[in-house]
Amino acid sequence: MRIGAVDVGGAVARGATEAGHSVTVTATDPTHAQALADQVGGTPAANAAAAAGEADAIVLAVTDHSGAEELQARLPGAHVMKAFDTVFASKQADPVADGTVLDGFYAGDDQQAESTVAELLAGIGFRAVDAGPLAQARALEHMAFLDIRLNASNGWPWQSGWELVGPTG
């Protein structure tokens, strides 16, 4: 698994290694990749191309906007997935809030990639929830923006996430 080294990417890398996955991290600055690799027991990569070369899955954690559909348009042969942005970085490696297991929503168009992401989410501790095709990435982004807005305007401690309640399973 290849993961970037900033807030969400770093938290996912930590959760993935704790769940027993082998992780390679990359960052714009190679010293940041090395530092995160040292923290989580992963392997640093010199650049994104090197990290992606042998990847089973790639987690692209881009601040403020994922661009999942744009990425898929630019890489038509890739199996792009949207996941991890409906929960703050502070809860990525420990997705429980006040005793409640948070939902890890994911969206994508490839069944094998979906299975890989669902397994990663569950391994970290989320309840993996399939949000549908990659076109649902926009809805997941809006969920994240709403959570950001609620925390900012209410002075909450940036520890929240989403859990669907009711007959969901």
C-alpha positions, -999 to 999 in steps of 0.1 A, spaced: 0 0 0 14 35 -9 3 64 12 12 102 14 27 117 45 5 146 55 -23 146 81 -49 122 67 -23 102 47 -1 99 78 -31 88 100 -41 62 74 -5 50 72 -4 46 109 -38 27 110 -28 5 81 5 -6 96 -12 -12 129 -37 -34 110 -7 -54 96 -3 -39 62 30 -31 45 31 6 38 52 28 15 49 65 21 58 95 -1 57 132 2 68 163 -18 97 165 6 116 132 9 126 140 45 88 141 54 83 107 38 113 93 58 101 108 91 66 93 86 80 59 75 102 59 107 71 68 129 48 41 115 73 13 105 68 19 68 91 23 39 98 58 23 97 63 -15 118 88 -34 87 102 -52 51 94 -60 59 75 -92 82 52 -73 56 47 -46 29 38 -71 50 14 -91 41 -18 -73 11 -6 -54 -19 -29 -46 -38 2 -35 -29 40 -34 -44 64 -9 -43 99 -23 -50 122 6 -53 157 -8 -62 186 14 -95 204 7 -105 184 -24 -98 148 -35 -104 152 -73 -113 115 -75 -134 119 -107 -108 142 -122 -80 117 -113 -101 88 -129 -105 109 -161 -68 115 -163 -59 79 -155 -86 59 -173 -69 25 -167 -66 31 -129 -91 19 -103 -96 51 -84 -114 49 -51 -128 76 -27 -124 69 10 -112 83 43 -123 119 40 -155 118 60 -135 113 92 -110 137 106 -73 128 106 -75 126 144 -98 96 142 -83 78 112 -61 53 131 -87 49 159 -122 53 144 -142 53 176 -159 84 190 -175 83 224 -177 45 222 -192 45 187 -175 29 158 -174 54 129 -185 45 94 -158 45 67 -175 54 35 -160 45 2 -169 49 -35 -155 34 -67 -162 17 -99 -140 -14 -96 -152 -43 -75 -118 -57 -66 -106 -22 -56 -137 -18 -35 -130 -50 -17 -94 -39 -11 -105 -6 4 -134 -22 24 -109 -46 39 -84 -18 48 -112 2 64 -124 -27 84 -89 -37 94 -83 -2 108 -115 -5 128 -142 13 107 -175 -1 97 -169 -1 59 -199 13 40 -201 11 2 -215 45 -10 -217 33 -46 -199 43 -77 -171 69 -80 -197 95 -89 -207 95 -52 -172 109 -44 -188 144 -45 -214 134 -19 -187 121 4 -167 154 -1 -198 173 9 -202 152 41 -166 161 49 -172 198 43 -203 197 65 -184 180 94 -156 207 90 -182 234 91 -200 220 122 -167 216 141 -155 251 132 -188 269 139 -196 250 172 -161 250 186 -161 211 187 -127 193 192 -123 179 156 -130 143 168 -162 136 150 -172 114 121 -203 98 106 -223 67 117 -255 57 100 -281 46 124 -312 25 119 -317 -7 100 -285 -6 80 -275 -42 80 
